[in-house]
Amino acid sequence: MFSLLEGKLLLREFQTEDIENKVKWINDAKNNQYLHYDLPLSVEKTMIWFQNKAENRLDCVIEYEKVPVGLIGLLNIDQKNKKAEFYISMGRDDYKRKGIATESTRMLLCYAFEELKMNKIYLNVDEENDAACKLYEKIGFRQEGRFLQDLLHRGKLINRLRYAILKNEWGTV
């Protein structure tokens, strides 16, 4: 069972008992503005996803002082090319803007580079998601590209940005 502990912060592997929180957090309009899920998310569909999820991913719950507050993970873990896609979503409003997302991201990047031996961690983010872009840049991600009219989201074609951080850049920020 995967877990990383640092002070009051724990990243632990997503489990069946986390499904209800995930559904509640993703369905919350304050959280899903920039998420590209088929909404509303249901417990039943999420259970099916959990039982059949791909092996090349790591899905974790962020706990702060033993309270589940968000989700974080790596998708498309590619051992051959030494890269993975990063995601994070803070679920509880009362735990946002407290540095938890920043520290959780640092912890997971450290694991990805040091334990999984990844060379590159990347992500795609909606161009209008300023808070997320600021977080990624603060951590050391740099913008690699811009995808124009990349996704149809809520009836509008949106631009997305590609960010990445390389192992040799990690820790230099």
C-alpha positions in Angstrom: 0.0 0.0 0.0 1.5 3.3 -1.1 1.8 6.2 1.3 4.0 9.3 1.9 4.1 11.1 5.2 5.6 14.5 5.8 4.6 16.4 9.0 0.8 16.8 9.0 0.5 15.8 5.4 -0.2 12.2 4.2 -0.5 11.1 0.6 -2.0 7.6 0.6 -3.3 5.3 -2.1 -6.9 5.8 -3.1 -9.2 3.1 -1.6 -12.8 2.0 -2.0 -13.8 4.0 1.0 -12.6 7.2 -0.7 -15.1 6.9 -3.6 -17.9 8.9 -1.9 -15.5 11.8 -1.1 -14.3 11.8 -4.7 -17.8 11.9 -6.1 -18.8 14.7 -3.7 -15.7 16.7 -4.5 -15.9 16.3 -8.3 -19.6 17.1 -8.4 -19.1 20.3 -6.4 -19.3 23.3 -8.7 -16.5 25.1 -6.8 -14.2 22.2 -7.7 -15.2 21.1 -11.2 -15.0 24.4 -13.2 -11.8 23.2 -14.8 -12.3 19.4 -14.6 -13.2 17.4 -17.7 -15.3 14.7 -16.2 -18.6 13.4 -17.5 -20.7 15.1 -14.8 -22.4 14.4 -12.6 -20.1 11.7 -11.3 -21.9 8.8 -9.7 -20.8 6.4 -6.9 -21.6 3.4 -9.2 -19.5 4.6 -12.2 -16.7 5.6 -9.9 -16.7 2.1 -8.3 -16.5 0.5 -11.8 -13.6 2.9 -12.6 -11.8 1.9 -9.4 -12.3 -1.8 -10.0 -11.0 -1.6 -13.6 -8.4 1.3 -13.4 -5.3 1.0 -15.4 -2.1 -0.3 -13.7 0.0 2.5 -15.1 -1.3 5.1 -12.7 -1.1 6.1 -9.1 -4.1 7.7 -7.5 -3.8 9.1 -4.0 -5.8 10.9 -1.4 -4.3 14.0 0.3 -4.9 13.9 4.0 -4.1 16.9 6.3 -4.1 16.1 10.0 -5.9 12.8 9.1 -8.7 14.6 7.2 -9.1 13.7 3.5 -8.9 17.0 1.6 -8.1 16.2 -2.0 -6.8 14.0 -4.8 -3.4 13.8 -6.4 -1.7 11.3 -8.7 0.2 10.3 -11.7 -1.4 9.0 -14.9 0.1 7.2 -17.9 3.2 6.2 -16.0 5.6 5.3 -18.8 8.6 3.4 -17.6 10.1 3.1 -21.0 10.2 6.8 -21.7 10.5 7.8 -18.0 7.5 10.2 -17.9 4.1 10.5 -16.3 1.2 12.9 -16.3 0.4 14.8 -13.0 -3.0 15.7 -11.6 -4.2 17.4 -8.4 -7.6 18.5 -7.2 -8.3 19.9 -3.8 -11.8 18.8 -2.7 -12.4 20.6 0.6 -12.8 24.4 0.3 -11.8 25.0 3.9 -8.3 23.5 3.1 -7.6 25.5 0.0 -5.0 28.3 0.0 -3.1 26.9 2.9 -0.1 25.5 1.0 -1.4 21.9 1.1 -1.5 21.6 -2.7 2.0 23.0 -3.0 3.5 20.6 -0.5 1.5 17.6 -1.8 2.8 18.3 -5.3 6.4 18.6 -4.0 6.0 15.3 -2.2 4.7 13.5 -5.2 7.3 14.9 -7.6 10.0 13.8 -5.2 8.6 10.3 -5.2 8.2 10.3 -9.0 11.8 11.4 -9.6 13.6 9.5 -6.8 11.6 6.3 -6.5 9.9 5.8 -9.8 13.0 7.2 -11.6 10.9 9.4 -13.9 12.7 12.0 -16.0 9.7 14.1 -16.9 6.4 15.0 -15.2 3.9 16.8 -17.4 0.3 18.1 -17.2 -2.3 19.9 -19.3 -4.3 22.7 -17.7 -7.0 25.0 -18.9 -5.5 28.3 -20.0 -7.9 30.3 -17.8 -7.1 28.3 -14.6 -4.8 31.0 -13.2 -4.6 29.5 -9.7 -3.4 26.2 -11.0 -0.9 27.8 -13.4 0.6 29.8 -10.6 0.9 26.7 -8.4 2.7 24.8 -11.2 5.1 27.6 -12.0 5.8 28.1 -8.3 6.8 24.5 -8.0 9.1 24.7 -11.0 7.0 23.5 -13.9 7.5 25.4 -17.1 5.1 26.0 -20.0 6.0 23.8 -23.0 3.2 24.6 -25.2 -0.3 26.0 -25.9 -3.1 23.9 -27.5 -5.6 26.2 -29.2 -9.2 25.2 -29.1 -8.1 21.8 -27.6 -11.3 20.7 -25.9 -15.0 21.3 -26.1 -15.9 22.1 -22.5 -19.4 23.2 -21.5 -20.2 24.2 -25.0 -17.0 26.2 -25.6 -13.7 25.3 -27.3 -11.0 26.0 -24.7 -7.3 26.5 -25.0 -5.0 24.4 -22.8 -1.4 24.8 -21.7 1.2 22.1 -21.4 3.5 22.3 -18.4 6.4 20.0 -17.5 9.3 19.6 -15.2 12.4 17.6 -15.8 14.3 15.6 -13.2 17.4 17.8 -13.7 15.3 20.9 -13.1 13.7 19.5 -9.9 15.0 21.1 -6.8 16.6 24.1 -8.6 13.6 26.3 -7.9 
